[in-house]
Structure formats: structure tokens, C-alpha cells
Amino acid sequence: MSVEIVDYEPTHESGVVSLWRNAFAYAEARNEPSSVIRSKIANADGLFLVALQEKHVVGTAMGGYDGHRAWLYAVAVDPGLRLRSVGRRLVVELESRLVLLGACKINLQVRSDDPGVVAFYESLGYTVEPRTSMGKAVDR
Ligand SMILES: CC(C)(COP(=O)(O)OP(=O)(O)OC[C@H]1O[C@@H](n2cnc3c(N)ncnc32)[C@H](O)[C@@H]1OP(=O)(O)O)[C@@H](O)C(=O)NCCC(=O)NCCS
């Protein structure tokens, strides 16, 4: 069955939430899927993609662009459809959108305990860079 890559629409929400609950084990309230989706669509930047098979959500990818660099995140594929190029297609489509916006570098973070995800991104041309990742949660 074919898989198509489309822009996120509100009808995809429950499928995205269920995919992310399975793929990502983030405990922080700020990563609660519905809240992440709400924030992203409020931005309407065309950088939220879903992969659909027979109208079911089987993959996602989000991008961010700050006017200089770009970021990839929330890249996930349904476990039953992994290693069938769905992740690659999502990332390639997002990259082409980021380049059209003017991005000159695309960054991403992966958990250091998942060598399979590193291999996935390496196959797409990304390299592990000698950086220390830092972050700070801020009150809203
Ligand atoms: C990482 C993930 C998105 C990959 O999706 P996928 O659809 O299975 O990947 P693809 O089939 O498009 O694979 C593309 C390439 O990466 C390689 N690859 C993918 N997963 C791999 C793994 N676990 N180990 C080694 N190589 C892997 C494939 O072999 C393929 O290589 P090739 O082009 O040389 O044949 C998927 O495993 C996933 O959802 N993981 C859980 C969520 C996650 O950790 N996301 C990343 C952090 S944002």
C-alpha cells in the first residue's frame, strides 16, 4: 500500500498523538503531543508533515527555521512501516522546504543512546558534530 507525504491537517491529530506516544517517551508537560501540535499549527509555517497510508498517520516530521539555521524534530515512523523509506521521504521533503525558505544549515538532536537513529541520519548525509547540546526550560 502506498504512503503519501502531506501537510498536517487537524483530522490527523489523533493519529499523530498515538504515533508520538509510541515513538517518544517524553515525560515533560511541554512535550504533551496535543500541546506541541497546537503550538506548531499556530505558527502555520508549512513545516509539519505527516505520512499517510490509507488515511492513517504512519509518520511525522517537523521543521523549524529561524531565518538562518533550521532544525528537524519529531521525525517518527510507525514501527510496522520502518525501514521502508518513509522516514527518508519525510526528511527529504522537509529539507527541500527548508532550503526554499533559505536555510543554509539543518541541525537536529538525537538521544545519545540510540545508534540506529544516528545511522538513519547518517544515511541521509548528516554527521555527528562535536558539540555539547544545552537547553533551558523557561516559564510561560
Ligand atoms: C528513525 C526512524 C524515523 C527511521 O524511519 P524509517 O522509515 O525506518 O527509516 P528509512 O526506512 O527511511 O531508512 C533510511 C535509511 O536509514 C537506515 N536506517 C533506518 N533505521 C535504522 C536503524 N535503526 N539502524 C540502522 N539503519 C537504519 C535505513 O537502513 C536506510 O538506509 P539506506 O537508505 O542506506 O537503505 C524510525 O526508526 C523511528 O520512528 N524511530 C523512533 C523515533 C525516533 O527516534 N526518531 C528520531 C528522533 S527525532
The ligand as an ORCA input file, in Angstrom:
! r2SCAN-3c Opt
* xyz 0 1
  C      14.420      6.858     12.959
  C      13.173      6.492     12.156
  C      12.361      7.777     11.912
  C      13.616      5.916     10.797
  O      12.485      5.776      9.955
  P      12.441      4.656      8.797
  O      11.259      4.945      7.948
  O      12.528      3.305      9.402
  O      13.791      4.930      8.001
  P      14.056      4.651      6.440
  O      13.448      3.350      6.055
  O      13.654      5.841      5.644
  O      15.628      4.492      6.450
  C      16.518      5.344      5.719
  C      17.904      4.771      5.877
  O      18.256      4.741      7.273
  C      18.605      3.420      7.658
  N      18.067      3.137      8.987
  C      16.834      3.439      9.439
  N      16.684      2.994     10.719
  C      17.854      2.392     11.031
  C      18.308      1.716     12.203
  N      17.523      1.604     13.308
  N      19.559      1.204     12.201
  C      20.362      1.329     11.112
  N      19.979      1.973      9.949
  C      18.736      2.484      9.931
  C      17.921      2.526      6.630
  O      18.548      1.282      6.529
  C      18.029      3.348      5.373
  O      19.341      3.206      4.853
  P      19.593      3.075      3.261
  O      18.950      4.256      2.637
  O      21.069      3.045      3.150
  O      18.908      1.816      2.860
  C      12.316      5.415     12.884
  O      13.154      4.346     13.242
  C      11.621      5.925     14.131
  O      10.495      6.412     14.067
  N      12.261      5.821     15.320
  C      11.627      6.248     16.594
  C      11.519      7.748     16.694
  C      12.871      8.414     16.718
  O      13.756      8.021     17.455
  N      13.015      9.475     15.860
  C      14.263     10.204     15.694
  C      14.436     11.323     16.637
  S      13.604     12.812     16.138
*
